[in-house]
Amino acid sequence: MNIVGLGNAGCQVANNFSQWPQYDVFCIDTENKGYTKFFKVEERNNHEEYEKSFDVSLLPAITGPTAVFISGGGKISGMSLRLLERLKDEEVTLFYIKPDLETSNKQTQLRHKITFGVLQQYARSNVVTRMYIVENKNVEALLDNISITDYWKNINYAISNTYHMINYFNNTEPLLSTFSAIGETSRIATFSVVNFDSLKEKTFYNLDKPRFKRYFFGVNEETMQNQKDLLHKIREFVRGQTDENTHSSFSIYSTDYEHNYVYSVCYASMIQEENIS
């Protein structure tokens, strides 16, 4: 699978996937910060100049399933549509990293609003297979005792590691699964993690009106043997996430990890934050 990072934030997340052999990583930015496969673009003054100046023909050949990581607050995100045009014949999954708007200037907020809205329309129009939304301050809330020194390193690793684990489970045979097909129109999504013991869930983005939720339970052998009520516990939890508007399901996987892990993918049909000024 290909991983493509656009801009500093996108490249920092994308570069983490280099540690796993399943991924071929490409980074596109104005400065190479130690990336193996790097495509340099000249620094420009604004969104519009990046879009006009980006020569997609100079990109290396990228074929096959591809995940693209973009933060909409940066000027370089103006290249995002040109990049997607270059990948139009591939199966593309888009990851949008939402900037902290409370601490952003007006230019960043405007760039986010434009990019965020357009990319969601691309997802709804099936130009990309799916668009995942991640908000940094939500990811921060997932992490315990995060230091200022390693703040971005930990944030970026949480995003990349979660997607890697979802990919791992999606390519592993479950012990038990109630998964069914996701609705064709549910192309806007986000992740969450659930504490295995307390079953407290924290999301990477506050997705409005989710239609589907899929829970991935990675459980080690010791827990499988000792928790005789495990299946009942999981069913009760997932049932509590289901209502007239949201269908929730689960899969259980046997792992060799010391700890047990629970991840979720939440899917929505509607455009997010569409009416927020």
Secondary structure, 3 states (H helix, E strand, C coil): CEEEEEHHHHHHHHHHHHHCCCCEEEEEECCCCCCCCEEECCCCCCHHHHHHHCCHHHCCCCCCCEEEEEECCCHHHHHHHHHHHHCCCCCEEEEEEECCHHHCCHHHHHHHHHHHHHHHHHHHCCCCCEEEEEEHHHHHHHCCCCCCCCHHHHHHHHHHHHHHHHHHHHCCCCCEECCCCCCCCCCEEEEEEECCCCCCEEECCCCCCEEEEEEEEEEEHHHHHHCCCHHHHHHHHHHHCCCCCCEEEEEEEEECCCCCEEEEEEEECCCCCCCCC
